[in-house]
Amino acid sequence: MARVPDYWHDGMRHLHARDEILSRFMQQYAVPRLTLRKDSFTTLARAIAGQQISVKAADAVWQRVVISLGGKPAKIHPDAVLAVQPAVLRACGLSDRKVEYIRHLAERFLRRELSAARLARLADHEVRRELVSLRGIGPWTADMYLIFNLWRPNVLPLSDVGLIRAIEQNYCRGRTASQRKLRELERRWQPYSTVAVWYLWRSLDPYPVEY
């Protein structure tokens, strides 16, 4: 059985008691839950590859990257990225910019300018600050790292288009979500926003989000 965060079942109980909509989704999407991807470089590179495209498209692109680099889905080595010509990565479906960003990330890891162990010791806001200083990484990618690699329990990525769409469909009758409504949901879901986010993603897409 795939590992899930230690907080997951507590989060489910917390949200079940507070949110009828999420309670329904928990019953509908019992498995798979959020699973851990241990390798920091792979998480960030895959998140860059998935920027601004659908979950299904991102998964297809990433599978081609994995094959082209001769790696495994759970771990792509930075040196493997730099060992191939950029054209190889572009042929996988990555844009020129995404190829540039992933190669830059690989260089930073190989030079040990980015430490997975150090990131794991930082608070959420400190992780975001450090990651967004890197080329090609913004708040959304930093939040994906917090959710999928560091397994932080209370991440609410409001820059995620899918999450906002799910909120509007399920809590706003299809209308634009107001800041007041988003703050209300944030208070309701704390300290387990990550669990809420995962189920809202699942409500939109048959493909579980993974980075």
C-alpha positions in Angstrom: 0.0 0.0 0.0 1.3 3.5 -0.9 2.4 5.6 2.0 0.3 8.7 2.8 1.1 11.5 5.2 0.8 10.9 8.9 -1.8 13.7 9.1 -4.0 12.4 6.4 -6.6 10.5 8.4 -6.8 13.2 11.1 -7.3 15.7 8.2 -10.1 13.6 6.8 -11.9 13.5 10.1 -11.4 17.2 10.7 -12.8 18.1 7.3 -15.6 15.5 7.4 -17.0 17.3 10.5 -16.7 20.8 8.9 -17.4 20.5 5.2 -20.3 18.5 3.7 -19.0 18.9 0.2 -15.5 17.5 1.0 -17.1 14.7 3.1 -18.9 13.6 -0.1 -15.7 13.7 -2.1 -13.9 11.6 0.5 -16.4 8.9 0.0 -16.3 9.1 -3.8 -12.5 9.2 -4.1 -11.3 6.8 -1.4 -8.1 5.9 -3.2 -5.5 6.7 -4.3 -4.6 9.4 -1.8 -1.6 11.8 -1.8 1.6 9.7 -2.0 5.1 10.7 -1.4 7.7 11.5 -4.0 11.0 11.6 -2.2 13.4 13.1 -4.7 13.5 16.9 -4.6 14.9 17.5 -8.0 12.3 15.3 -9.6 9.4 16.9 -7.8 10.5 20.4 -8.9 11.3 19.4 -12.4 8.0 17.7 -12.9 6.2 20.6 -11.4 7.9 22.9 -13.9 6.9 20.6 -16.7 3.3 20.7 -15.5 3.0 24.5 -15.3 -0.1 25.9 -17.1 -1.2 22.6 -18.7 -3.7 19.9 -17.7 -2.9 17.1 -15.3 -3.3 14.6 -18.2 -1.1 16.5 -20.5 1.6 17.1 -17.8 1.6 13.3 -17.1 2.1 12.5 -20.8 4.9 15.0 -21.2 6.7 13.8 -18.0 6.5 10.1 -19.1 8.2 11.1 -22.3 10.9 12.9 -20.3 11.5 9.9 -18.1 11.8 7.6 -21.2 14.2 10.0 -23.0 16.5 10.2 -19.9 16.4 6.5 -19.2 15.2 7.1 -15.6 12.4 6.2 -13.4 9.3 8.2 -12.6 10.3 8.7 -9.0 13.8 9.9 -9.7 15.4 11.7 -12.5 19.0 12.7 -12.0 20.2 16.2 -12.7 23.2 15.0 -14.5 21.0 13.0 -16.9 19.2 16.3 -17.8 22.4 18.1 -18.6 23.8 15.1 -20.5 21.3 15.4 -23.3 20.8 18.2 -25.8 17.9 20.6 -25.1 16.3 19.4 -28.3 15.8 16.0 -26.7 13.7 17.6 -24.0 11.8 19.8 -26.4 10.8 16.7 -28.3 9.1 15.4 -25.2 6.7 18.4 -25.3 8.5 20.9 -23.1 8.7 24.5 -24.3 12.0 26.2 -24.7 11.4 28.1 -21.4 10.6 24.9 -19.5 13.7 23.2 -20.9 15.8 26.2 -19.8 14.3 26.2 -16.3 14.8 22.5 -15.8 18.4 22.6 -16.9 19.0 25.6 -14.6 17.5 23.7 -11.8 19.7 20.7 -12.6 22.8 22.9 -12.5 21.8 24.3 -9.1 21.4 20.8 -7.6 24.6 19.6 -9.0 26.5 22.6 -7.6 24.8 21.9 -4.3 23.3 25.4 -4.2 19.9 23.9 -3.4 19.7 21.5 -0.5 16.7 19.2 0.0 17.7 18.6 3.6 17.8 22.4 4.3 14.4 23.0 2.6 12.9 20.3 4.8 13.9 22.2 7.9 12.4 25.4 6.8 8.9 26.8 7.6 6.4 26.9 4.7 6.9 30.6 4.0 10.7 30.2 4.1 10.5 27.3 1.6 8.4 29.5 -0.8 10.9 32.4 -0.5 13.9 30.2 -1.3 12.3 28.4 -4.2 10.8 31.4 -5.9 14.2 33.0 -6.1 15.1 30.3 -8.7 14.5 30.8 -12.4 11.2 29.4 -13.6 9.8 28.7 -10.1 6.9 30.8 -8.9 4.4 30.5 -6.0 2.5 27.6 -7.6 5.5 25.4 -8.2 6.7 26.2 -4.6 3.3 25.1 -3.3 3.5 21.9 -5.3 6.8 21.2 -3.6 5.4 21.8 -0.2 2.5 19.5 -0.9 4.1 16.6 -2.8 7.6 16.5 -1.5 7.6 18.0 2.0 4.0 16.8 2.7 3.1 19.9 4.6 -0.5 19.7 5.9 -1.8 23.2 5.4 -1.0 24.4 1.9 -3.6 26.3 -0.1 -2.3 27.1 -3.6 -4.7 29.9 -4.6 -2.7 30.4 -7.8 -3.8 27.0 -9.0 -6.4 27.4 -11.7 -7.9 23.9 -11.1 -8.4 24.6 -7.4 -10.1 27.9 -8.0 -12.4 26.3 -10.6 -13.3 23.5 -8.2 -14.1 26.1 -5.5 -16.3 28.1 -7.8 -18.2 25.0 -9.0 -18.7 23.6 -5.5 -19.0 26.6 -3.2 -20.0 29.5 -5.5 -22.6 28.1 -7.8 -20.2 28.6 -10.7 -19.6 32.3 -10.0 -16.2 33.9 -9.4 -14.9 33.2 -5.9 -14.6 36.3 -3.8 -11.7 37.0 -1.5 -14.1 36.8 1.4 -15.2 33.3 0.3 -11.6 32.1 -0.1 -10.7 33.4 3.4 -13.8 31.7 4.8 -12.8 28.3 3.3 -9.2 28.8 4.4 -10.4 29.2 8.0 -12.7 26.2 7.7 -10.0 23.9 6.3 -7.1 24.9 8.6 -4.9 23.2 9.6 -5.5 20.6 6.9 -5.9 22.6 3.7 -3.7 20.2 1.8 -6.2 17.4 2.3 -9.0 19.7 1.1 -7.1 20.7 -2.0 -6.4 17.1 -3.0 -10.1 16.2 -2.9 -11.1 19.3 -4.8 -8.6 18.4 -7.5 -10.0 14.9 -7.7 -13.5 16.3 -8.1 -12.4 17.8 -11.4 -10.0 15.3 -12.9 -10.0 11.5 -13.1 -6.2 11.7 -13.1 -4.8 12.1 -9.6 -2.4 15.0 -9.3 1.2 14.0 -8.8 4.5 15.8 -8.8 
